Amino acid sequence: METVRRAAHDRGVPCAVQGVGAMFQVVFTPDGSPTRQYRDLLTADGGRYDAFRHELLKRGVHTNAYAMACWFVPAVPSLR
């Protein structure tokens, strides 16, 4: 989570990364503030999330396609 936060901050991209442990969410909010309720998600930039997800996929990182869903970090190492 901290790596995504830092990368967004360093590039001036408003982004909220929130969660607990291995479950978290990346939301591109207008001012980078965390979401607190479902209505907060209505102002999220879905197009920016789609572009972000596409760039991650090009690098072999698969994330949830639905911008409002949580990500889960697997406990099992990659078999590559």
C-alpha positions in Angstrom: 0.0 0.0 0.0 2.8 2.4 0.9 4.5 1.9 -2.5 1.3 2.8 -4.4 0.8 5.8 -2.1 4.3 7.0 -2.6 4.3 6.6 -6.4 1.0 8.5 -6.7 2.3 11.3 -4.4 5.6 11.6 -6.2 3.8 12.0 -9.5 1.1 14.4 -8.2 -1.7 12.0 -8.8 -4.6 12.2 -6.3 -5.1 8.7 -5.0 -6.4 7.1 -1.8 -4.9 3.8 -0.8 -6.7 2.3 2.1 -7.1 -1.1 3.7 -6.0 -3.5 6.4 -3.2 -6.0 6.0 -3.3 -7.9 2.7 -6.7 -6.4 1.7 -6.7 -2.9 0.3 -8.3 -0.6 -2.2 -6.9 2.0 -4.6 -9.3 4.8 -5.5 -8.5 7.8 -7.6 -10.4 10.5 -5.7 -10.4 14.1 -6.8 -8.2 15.3 -3.9 -6.7 12.1 -2.8 -8.8 11.8 0.3 -9.9 8.4 1.5 -13.4 7.2 0.9 -15.6 6.8 4.0 -18.9 5.7 2.5 -20.3 4.4 -0.7 -21.3 7.8 -2.0 -17.7 8.9 -1.8 -17.0 6.4 -4.6 -19.3 8.3 -7.0 -16.6 11.0 -7.5 -13.8 8.5 -8.1 -12.0 8.6 -11.5 -12.8 5.3 -13.1 -11.0 6.1 -16.3 -7.7 6.8 -14.4 -8.2 3.5 -12.5 -8.7 1.6 -15.8 -5.5 3.2 -17.2 -3.6 2.3 -14.0 -4.8 -1.3 -14.1 -3.9 -1.6 -17.8 -0.3 -0.4 -17.1 -0.1 -2.9 -14.2 -1.3 -5.7 -16.5 1.3 -4.9 -19.1 3.9 -5.5 -16.3 2.3 -8.8 -15.2 0.4 -7.5 -12.2 -3.3 -8.6 -12.2 -5.7 -6.5 -10.1 -9.4 -6.4 -9.7 -11.1 -5.1 -12.9 -13.8 -3.4 -10.8 -12.4 -0.1 -9.6 -14.4 -0.1 -6.4 -13.4 -3.6 -5.2 -10.6 -4.5 -2.9 -7.3 -6.1 -3.8 -6.0 -9.1 -2.0 -2.3 -9.9 -1.8 -1.8 -13.7 -2.0 0.0 -15.6 0.7 1.5 -18.1 -1.7 4.6 -17.0 -3.7 4.5 -17.0 -7.5 5.4 -20.3 -9.2 7.4 -18.5 -11.9 
